[in-house]
Amino acid sequence: MSSTLFTLFGMNVVADTPPVKTVTHPPTIHDYIQFLKDQVHAPKAKTPALVPDNDIRIQCQVRARIPTNEGGEMYLYLYKNNQDTKEHLAIVYGDDIRSQSLDKTWENETIMNRIVRGAYYGRLQEVVTDECRSLSLTKDQEAYLEGQQAKAKASWKVSNDPPLVRIHSECFTGETVHSARCDCGEQLDSAMSQMQQAGRGVIVYLRQEGRNIGLMEKLKAYNLQDLGHDTVAANVLLSHPADGRTYGIANAILKDLQLKNVQLLTNNPDKIKQLESYGSIKVVKRQSMVPRSWSIPTLNHITGQSNHLTGRSTANSPVPFHIRPFAADDSSTVSSGASSPRNELDKYLAVKVKKMGHILDLPDDLKE
């Protein structure tokens, strides 16, 4: 059975409809306890079954240049796929990284069609005048753009150096409302800053809120955490895996961007295993994502000041958090002191290390 995912220029993109899965709930408290133990310790607690690479089909629908407030710029790629109806993204730094599916010529498309969907080379130039405010170009404008694009395409070169790559799952609470229950917003900021500084890199932004349980279920899990359950226990008590994220679409996007070797910004070994299991992408180096409060403890402990909206320290630091390099084997992690009460972020990160196998050196008072 198949269904239409979306229609583009009169063409229907069709995907096979996945079978509906029946969720069974443990009927008694004893069954819940056993269910919790099985979920935490069984491999299925980390990820659901992976979709074979050949079954995943993606297409980049549009790309646009995004200037940043820091003075740099990126390109935002939007992808459709046959596995879900979500719009997954790639945030790309550097002109040499391009999408193969975006660059393919579509039937009967004009130079204006290609520009509107971002399939152009180099930088666009303003050719529209006040007298001409429509999607139609004059013959002279078309000829100029076609000549400019031919030159830009001829001068385009690809680099074989492994770029920085971050596979990041959407987190509304951490990125938008600055929740202190996780470090997702901080990790996204750090990855973007490092890539902007390097001038090259890719963030694959997957719509997998709450480790792929969705925002509603995630908020339910937050309420369970306030009762004393940790982030893993809260998920599995709601009949979800501890980590329901998969990275098949991320693998497909990186392939589409013509990447083979990458430097992955992650603390999660499951990401590396999943990505390399498809056989297309090789992680040649892993770089840790060290929390600001662990790597620069003096910011909070000396001043005790932070912005109440962003949670970011207002202290003057010689190495601001947003440009500090995160070393692959960073051993400079310092405990902020057992006498200081640990916040919710510290407890969350400790659970990810102890229960989910994340690779991160815990401060001494969190190791117990």
Beta strands, then each sheet from edge to edge (+ up, - down):
strand 1: 2-8
strand 2: 11-16
strand 3: 58-67
strand 4: 73-81
strand 5: 88-93
strand 6: 164-169
strand 7: 201-206
strand 8: 261-265
strand 9: 282-287
sheet 1: 1+ 2-
sheet 2: 3+ 4- 5+ 7- 6- 8- 9-
end
